[in-house]
Amino acid sequence: MELKRRKLVWAERPNFQGWACTECTWTFNLAGPLVGESMDEMKKNYQEQRDKEFSSHICAAYPKTRQNPH
């Protein structure tokens, strides 16, 4: 089985700005408000949640749509 080399990247599209996967249509959507006692802790918690969700998502569940080449 060939492993895909997916990456977490910042994406800017007409209707979306945020973190996304390079191999599928998965995007990170923060579930709820930021939590923490300080800005540094909030940033750390955000990054941990983002990274956990990215590493656990399954690209096959977020397939890219085929575009008509014509």
VORO-742646 format. One line per 3 residues: number of its first residue (from 0); their letters; for each residue x, y, z of C-alpha. Coordinates in steps of 0.02 Angstrom, whole numbers. Layout:
! residues N
NUM> a> X,Y,Z ~ ...
! end
This chain:
! residues 70
0> mel> 0,0,0 ~ 70,168,-50 ~ 66,300,85
3> krr> 11,472,31 ~ 119,616,83 ~ -21,727,142
6> klv> 20,891,224 ~ -72,1016,331 ~ -70,1183,240
9> wae> -149,1355,254 ~ -278,1372,114 ~ -364,1526,47
12> rpn> -512,1495,-67 ~ -661,1603,-116 ~ -771,1531,24
15> fqg> -639,1466,146 ~ -483,1523,235 ~ -399,1404,356
18> wac> -305,1240,377 ~ -331,1101,250 ~ -259,937,189
21> tec> -160,933,26 ~ -230,763,-26 ~ -418,783,4
24> twt> -553,909,48 ~ -534,896,238 ~ -527,1064,326
27> fnl> -503,1107,508 ~ -656,1180,592 ~ -632,1227,774
30> agp> -769,1147,879 ~ -814,1278,1008 ~ -723,1427,1081
33> lvg> -537,1435,1117 ~ -496,1379,1293 ~ -350,1419,1406
36> esm> -289,1533,1545 ~ -178,1636,1428 ~ -156,1673,1243
39> dem> -8,1553,1238 ~ -113,1414,1314 ~ -257,1450,1195
42> kkn> -137,1443,1047 ~ -61,1280,1110 ~ -234,1201,1134
45> yqe> -289,1258,960 ~ -134,1186,878 ~ -150,1022,972
48> qrd> -333,1002,922 ~ -294,1047,740 ~ -147,927,731
51> kef> -243,785,814 ~ -390,803,696 ~ -276,815,544
54> ssh> -176,660,590 ~ -332,557,626 ~ -437,605,474
57> ica> -457,480,333 ~ -434,558,162 ~ -554,434,81
60> ayp> -694,511,185 ~ -660,681,103 ~ -636,641,-83
63> ktr> -594,776,-207 ~ -726,799,-340 ~ -680,764,-519
66> qnp> -678,916,-628 ~ -730,910,-809 ~ -569,936,-912
69> h> -670,1015,-1055
! end
